[in-house]
C-alpha cells in the first residue's frame, strides 16, 4: 500500500512540476496588440447596449441590418427587455469583456449589470453576459447575431 502511495505521489509531483502556462504559436502573444484589439470591442455592440440600457427600441433595432429587423423588431425588443427586467431588474451598466477568436466573424462578449430591490428593499445586483457576432458584407460591418448568455 505504501509503495502505491509513493508511486502516486511521485507521478503527481512530476505532473505538477511540468504544469504551466503556454501561449500557442501564432496566437499573437504580444500583450500590446491584444490590448489594442480588445480596447473598444465592437462599436455596433456598444450601440446595441446603449439602446438597451436607455430602453430605446428604435435605436436598438436601427443598428440591425434590414434582414435582422424582419426577425427582431421593436415589439421583440420591448418583449425581451420586459422579461429581462422583470427577472433581473433594471440594466444599469455594461463593460467590454473579451473578443473571442474566430476565423470569419468578430465575436465580442460584454458584461451587463442589473439592479433590483430585494424583499426588504435592499439593492441586489446581478450580471450576465451579452454576445454580439459581427461580420462584413459588401464592405459594411453588420451584426449577424446577438444574445444574452
C-alpha positions, 0 to 999 in steps of 0.5 A: 500500500505504501509503495502505491502511495509513493508511486502516486505521489511521485507521478503527481509531483512530476505532473505538477512540476511540468504544469504551466502556462503556454501561449500557442504559436501564432496566437499573437502573444504580444500583450500590446496588440491584444490590448489594442484589439480588445480596447473598444470591442465592437462599436455596433455592440456598444450601440446595441447596449446603449439602446438597451440600457436607455430602453430605446427600441428604435435605436436598438433595432436601427443598428440591425441590418434590414434582414435582422429587423424582419426577425427582431423588431421593436415589439421583440425588443420591448418583449425581451427587455420586459422579461429581462427586467422583470427577472433581473431588474433594471440594466444599469451598466455594461463593460467590454469583456473579451473578443473571442477568436474566430476565423470569419466573424468578430465575436465580442462578449460584454458584461451587463449589470442589473439592479433590483430591490430585494424583499426588504428593499435592499439593492441586489445586483446581478450580471450576465453576459451579452454576445454580439457576432459581427461580420462584413458584407459588401464592405459594411460591418453588420451584426449577424447575431446577438444574445444574452448568455 
